[in-house]
Amino acid sequence: MGCNGRAATALAGVRTEAAVTPTSLARWSPTGGLGGPRSHHTATVLRDGRVLIAGGFDGSRWLAGTEVYDPRSGAFRPGPAMAWPRVHHSATLLSDGSVLLAGGYDGTRVLASVEVYLPDPDFDGDTSDARIATAPDLPSPRSRHTATRIPALNMVNVAHAGADEVLFVGGTTQDGEDAPLVYDAVVYEPVRGTEGGYARSGSIILRSLPRFARVDHTATLLTGADGVSGTRDDRVLIYGGLGVDPYQPPGGGHRFLVLADPEVYDPWGEDWVQLGANAYYPAQPQLDPSASEDLVGPRRGHRALSLRDGSVLLVGGENGDGGPPEIRGNDRVRWAERLVPDYDDLAASRIHRVAAMAVPRRSPQVAPLGAGLWLVSGGFDPTTGAILATTEVYLPGPGGEGVFLDAGRMSMGRVFHTSSPAGAAGVIVVGGLTEDGRLGGAETYAPPVPVVPATAGGPLGLR
C-alpha cells in the first residue's frame, strides 16, 4: 500500500472490518460517455443529484453545449446550449436549484457575460424542459476566477434579502499565462424575476479590495468552528494562486509570483481580513510561528477541501519559484496542509502539514465520498509533466491528522477533467485531457463503506 511510518501512525486506531488495501479501494468502472470529447468544462451537482456539464474545449472548438448526467441511468443527455462558448468559466449552484454560469474565454475574448441554467421544473429527468436564461453582465471580463455562493442569510444589499450572493475573486482579463490579472472583487446578486429570468440581477464592486490580484487560487466558504452540527460562518477564505510579487524591487516591472497569502472576505462588513500579510516571507507576519521548513509554502493549481470540523485542507498544486529558497520545490506539494481558522480572531489562525500523497499533483480534481472522506483524482505531476491516472482517498484521523490511501487507477490519465458526487454510483469523473488528446469518456468510483467510530471525534475506518 506504500504507507510510510507517518501513514502507519495515522492509521493506528482506525477501526476496520477488513484490511484496507489498494484492491479494496480500487473500484473504478466505466459509465456512459459524453456526446463528444471535452476538457476545461465545469460540472455542477444539481439538487436532484444529476450533474450538469457545461462548456469546455474539444481540441478544435470551444463549446457552448451542455450535457446532464443521470446517476440512476448512468447516461448523459444533451441539455440546452449557452449563448457563448466558455472555458475557464465558473458554474455556481444557487439556492433555488439554478446554476450561474459566468465569465470565461470563448476562443476569441474573455467574457463578462452571465447566463443561468434553469433545470426542468418537475425534476423528472427530462432535459428538454431545461433552459438557459441570460442575466446582466459582470462589471468587467474575467476568466480563471473563483465564484463562491454565500447563502441568503448574509446580504450586502438588504433590499434583496432572501437571495444569494456570489463572490467573484481574481482571474485574468485576457487569455494566456501572463495575462493581466483582475484586481477587484465583485458581489453578484442573482435575483429571479416573476417570469423565471434573472433580469433583476446586479453586481457590486467591493469598496474594500483583496490584498492581491490572483489566478489559479481557491475560494472556500468557511463552515464555522463546528461543521458537524451545521453551524455557519459564511466568510470566504482565499488561498494561494499566481499573483504579482509585491516585494519586487522598485522599477522592476511586474514579476509574477506563486502566493500563499490567505485572506478572508467578511460579507457582513464587506471587508477583508489578512491571515498574515504573507505567511511564508520571514519579514512579514507569520500565519504560523512554526519553522518554515515544516510548511509547504505557496501553491497554485491546488484544491481546498472544507472539512467537517471547520478547518480547510489544502491539497496539491505547484509552488514554482514562490517564496524563499528553503520552501521552494514542487515535490513539497505532495504534502497536504490543514488550515485551522480561529473563528474569533482570524489573524490567529494556524496551518500545519498533515499527510503526503504518493505523488505531487497539479490541477487534480477532488470530490467528497461522505463521512469526511475525499477522493483525489488525476492531475499532472509538476516535477515530470506526466498526466496521472492514479487516485487517492484522504482519510481523516484523530487530532486533525489524516492519511492518503491508494484508491487505484482510472482507465487512463486525466487532467482538466471534472469529479463530482453521483449518489449511489459514488463519484463520476468526466472528460479531460490525456496524453493522446481530449476525452469523451467517463468513469465512476464506488466508495468503500465508512465505519462509524465507536467514540465521538474518533478516526474513521473503511470496509
Secondary structure, DSSP 8 states (H G I E B T S, - for coil): ----HHHHHHHTT---SS---HHHH--EEEE---SS--BS-EEEE-TTS-EEEE--B-SS-B---EEEEETTTTEEEEE---SS--BS-EEEE-TTS-EEEE--B-SSSB---EEEEE--TT-SS-GGG-EEEEE---SS--BS-EEEEE-TTS-SSGGGTTS-EEEEE--BSSSSTT--B---EEEEE----TTS--TT-EEEE-SS--SS-EES-EEEE---S-GGGT-----EEEE--EEE-TTS-TTS---EEE----EEEETTTTEEEESSS-TT-TTS--SS-S-GGGS----BS-EEEE-TTS-EEEE--B-TT-S-GGG--GGGGGEEEEEE--TT-GGG-EEEEEEE-SS--BS-EEEEEETTEEEEE--B-TTT--B--EEEEEEE-GGG-EEEEEEEE-SS--BS-EEEE-GGG-EEEE--EETTEE---EEEE----EE--SSTT---EE-
